[in-house]
Amino acid sequence: MNTNVTVPEEQMAKIRAISAQTGISEADLVRHGIDLMIAEKRQPSGDWREAVRALYGIWKDRDDIDDLIREGREQLKARDKRLYGEPDDPR
């Protein structure tokens, strides 16, 4: 398929320079740039197992996990107190 694209002169000058340095045609460089953008923006595969595997070990270097959990529990308690009052409050 052929398409027309307007490329700013500054970008075109860089494409020409890369083409001259590498011997890769300007058109191939543009196609390669499109491939890179597609790869970067690709949709997730939908495999939840893959997503879970990607999370493995992300907190391994953290030494504040206990503090984070404690803080989260305190925030939940404060929220519950705001919403429902004290536990012995008849509301």
Secondary structure, DSSP 8 states (H G I E B T S, - for coil): --------HHHHHHHHHHHHHH---HHHHHHHHHHHHHHHT------HHHHHHHHTTTTTT-S-HHHHHHHHHHHHHHHHHHHH--TT---
